[in-house]
């Protein structure tokens, strides 16, 4: 029973952590707005295009069906009213030499069918307008124009939703965990990011925000205090060459907000590290942003990511995504202060870790010698 209670408590604690985080692992913002003035809701109607593009697909499909159905029905009533005023209906017993406004519109059903044929330009040939009613010609012109507007608007909304940049962001993934370990003679916090498509992200930039609750010297409590976190790769932090998975790292020095944290106090901290990746899709030239977040329980001290890039015998580079989020323990100082100030804490094991995906090959390429 004690083990069951422990599992229940761990599950409830995990749910609490998920509810309190601002940004979920898939990039959605966990925030709601309250006490908004009623007049501000009209701002969403003024910017109706963005409203329609951002609403859920179910509402788009409902509005798509309702807009066409309601326009067909309303104009069907107009055609029925025109036919009734002209005496074209069956129950009005028109004479044999009677000139109808629309041929074969003799009731509400046939008027609705003619409305559909007119707006959708079907034209089966059974029902057709005649030149004897100028009002019917005007209604025909109005319905044709309105139908074209509805078609253009709904097609634009659907195409815009399909091509939203955030759909491209679904093919960019971050590691589930972050790690803290030595790297390039510094203690670093590292994360891993991968582009699942072969098309590149142009002008990619990576940065982070540390969100935490702080208290100012004046006693004011700031619920969501934001601190900039710089991430980089070995080649720099701007214009990343995002052709394969990258390991991004933040150097924990005296200016870093992680400098005062130790291995035994990390999971007791209350903060959220939000990581952003901005870039432009090569195929569509649309800008997109990918977000994820890490809480203290998702940061592993004294671990490093396993290597995932190898080279095959054919000379191609191979990425093994089975090791994308896998980590291995490495020798790491107890805290950043120990690493920088206590002798011996910066020394690491030189054994390394084998990548089982590597294949031993011989490269017989001649050396690149430049002759003068």
N, C-alpha and C positions, 0 to 999 in steps of 0.2 A: 504493500500500500504506500510505503514511503517513496518508492521509485515512481509510482503513478502520480502521486502528488507533486513530486519534483518535476515530472514531465509537464503536468498541467501548469505549474507556475512558470516554467520556462516558455511554454507556448503563449501564456498570457503576457509575459514580459516581452516576447518577440512581437506580438500584436501591438502592444503599447508603443514599442519603438517604431514600428511601421507607421502608426497613426501620427506620431509626433514629428516625423521627418518631413521637411519642406518639399524636397524633390525625391520622387520615387526612383527606383533603379532604372526604370524605362523612360525617365525624363519628365514625367507628368508632375505638375506643381500641386501640392496638397494644401490648397488655400481656398477660403471662401470669403465672400464679401457680404456684409450685413448693413442694415439701416441705410440703404441707398434710396435717395429721394425718388419719388415716383416720376418726376419730370425728366430725370436723367435716362429713364428707359426709352424715351423718344429718340435719344442719341443713337441707339442701336437701329432704329428704323430709318434715321437719316443716312446712316452708313449701311444700307440694306444689303449691298453687294458682299461686304465682308461678313455680315451676319449670316447670309445664306451659304457662303463658302465654309464657314466655321461650324455650322450646326451639324448634328449627327446625320449619318446616312439615312436612318429611318425617317427622319423628318423631311429630308430632301425628297425621298421617294413618295412620301405622303403628299407633300406639296406638289410634286410633279404630277401625280395622278389626279389630285383635286383640281389643279389649275386647268387641265385639259377637260376633265369631266364637267366641271362647273361652266366653263365657257361654252362647251357643246350644248349643255342643257339650257343655258340662258338664251343663246341664239336660237335654239330649237323652239323656245317659247315665243321669241320674236317672229320666227317664220310661221308658227302656228297662228299668231295674232294677225299677221299679214294675210294669210290664207283665209282666215275667218272673216276679216273685214271685206275681203274681195268675194266672199261667197264660194270659196273653192272646196269646202269640206263636204264630205259625203252626206252628212245629215242635213245639210242645207239644200240638197237636191238642185245642183246647178243645171241649167239648160244645156242642150246639146251644142249650141253655138256660143257657149260661155268661154271667155278668154281668161285662163288662170294666171296668177302671178308666177307660180312655180308648177311645172307639170308634175303630176303624180304625188303631190303633197295634199293628202286628203284627211289627215288626222295628226294627232300629237306624235305618234310613233314615226310616221313618215317625215314629219317636220324635224324630229331629232336626228333621223338618219341623214336627211339632207344637210343638216348643220354639220355633222361629222364629215360628209363628203366634201362640203365647201371648204371647211377649215383645214382639212388634211389633204386637199387637192386630189381626192381619190377619183371622183368622176366615173361612176359605173355606167352612166348613160341613161338610166331609168328616170331620173329626176333632173330637171334643168330649168333655169330661170328664163322667163319670157320678157320681151321689151315693153310689156303693157303696164308695168307698175314701177314708176321711178323710185318710190320708197324702197322697194325690194332691191333695186340696183344699188342704192346707197348702203343698205344693210350688208349686201354682198361685199362691197368694197371695205367696209369697216371690219367685218369678220375676217377677211383675208389679211388685212394689215395687222389686226390684233393677233391672229394666229401666228403670223411670221414673227412678231415680237416675242410671244410666249416661247416659240421654238428656239429662237436665238438665245433668250435669257436662260432657259433650262439647260440647253446644250452647253452654254458657257459655264454655268454653275457646276455641272457634272465634270466637264473637262478640267476646270480649275481644282476641284476636289481631288480628282485622280492624280493631277500633276503637282500636288502640294509638296513643298520641299521636305516636310517632316516625314513623308513616306520614304524618301531617300535616306533619312536618318535611321530608319529601321535596320538598314544593312550595315550600320556602324555599331560595334559592340565594345563595351568595356569589360574588364575583368571583374569578377564578383567581389574580389577582395583587393585591398591595397597592402603593400608590404613596406617594412622599414628595415633597411640593411645598409652596409657600407657599399659605396659605389664611387669610383674615381677619387679615392682618398677623402671621401666625405660621407657623412651619414645622411641617407636620402630616404624620402618617402616615394615609393614607385607605384605606378599603375600601368596597366597594359591596355592598349586600344587597337582594334583591327577593323579594316575595311573589307567587308565580305564580297564586294564587287571588284572586278578587275579595272573598271574605270576609276580614275584618280579623283581625289578631292583637291581642287586647285586653291592655293593660298590658304592652307589650313593653319589655324592658330589654336593653341591650347592655353587655357588659364583656369584658375580656380578661385572660389570664394569660401572662406571659413565662416560659418554662421554659428554664433554662440551668444549666450546671455551674459552681459557684463554689467558692472555697476560703476558709474563714474565717481570721481572724488566728491562730487556734490550730492551723492546719494541717489542719483537717478538710475533706474534700471532700464537697460536697453535690451529688449527681448531678442531682436534679430540684428546683432552687431555684425557687420561684414568686414572681413579682413582679406586683402588680396593675397593669393597664393600663386607664385610663379612656378610654372612647369617648363621643362625643357628636355630636349634630347641631346645626344652628343654633338650634333651639328648645329645646335641653337634652338630657339623657341619659336621662330617665325618661319612661315612658308615650309611646312613639313613635307618631306617627300614620302607621301602616304601610299607607297606601293606594296608594303607588307606591314604586318603588325609591329607596332612601336611600343617601346617601354619608356614612359615619361616619368621624370623624377623631379622632385623638389628637394633642394639642398636644405637640410636642417642645420642652420648656423645660428648665431646669436640674434640675428634679426628675424628668425622664423618663429611663429607662434607655437610651434611644436618643441621649442628648445627646452622648456621647463618640464616636459612630459617624460616620464620614465616607463619602463616596461610594466611595472607593477601598478602604475597609476593610470595607464592608458584607458583601460576599459571602464574606469570610474569617471572619466571625463564626460562632459555634456556639450558636444559640438556636432556639427555636420559639415563635412567637406563636400562642396558641390563643384564638379568639374565640367567645364564647357569646352566643346570643340566646334569652332566655326570654320566653314569652308564653302567652296563653290563647286557644285557638281559639274564634272567635265562634259557629260553628255547633254545636260539641259541648261547649263549656265545659270542655274538657280542657286541662291544662297540658302544654306540651311545651318541649323545649330543642333548639336547633340548634347544632351545633358545626362548626368548621373550623379549619384551622391554616395558618400561613405560615412557611416557612423563609427564611433570608436570600436564597437564590436566587430566591425568589418575591416579593421586594420590589424595586420599580423606583424608583431615585432620579432625580428630575428629570422626572417624568412626571405627568400628570393624566388623569382619566377624561374621556371624551368625553360631551357632554350627550346624554341619551336621551329627554327629555320635551319634547313639543311640543303645539301646539293646532291642531286642524283648523278648516276653514271653518265646520263645523257647530257649533263651540263646544265640542267634546269634547276632552279631554286624551288624548294618544296617547303610548304608551311604545314605543320602538324597541329591542327587545332585541338587535338585531344589533350595537349599540354598547355592550352591557352591560359587557364586559370589555376593550373597546378603549381604548387610551391614546394620548396625544400628548405630545411633549416640551414642557417649559416651562422658563423661566429659573429656576434654583434654585441656592442657595448650595452651596458644596462641603461644608459641614458645619454642624451646628447652632450651633457656637461662632462660626463665621464669620458666620452669619446674624444673630446677636444682637449681635456685638461689632465687626465690621468694617464700616465705612461703605460703602454701595453694594451690599453683597451682598443686601440685602433688597429692592432695586428689581426690579420685574418688568416683563415685556413687556405693553404695554397693547393689543396687537393682538387677542387672544382667538382663539377657534377657532369656526368655523362648524359648526352642526348641520345636516347636509343633510336631516334629517327635518322641519325647521321649514317651515311654510307661511306666507307673508306674508298676513296678514288685517287687515281694518279692524274695529275694535271701536267700535261706535256707541252703546255703553251710556251713558246720561246720568250725569253725576257724582252721587255720593251726597252730597247736601247736607242737613244737619240744620238745620231752621228752629226758631228759639226762639219 
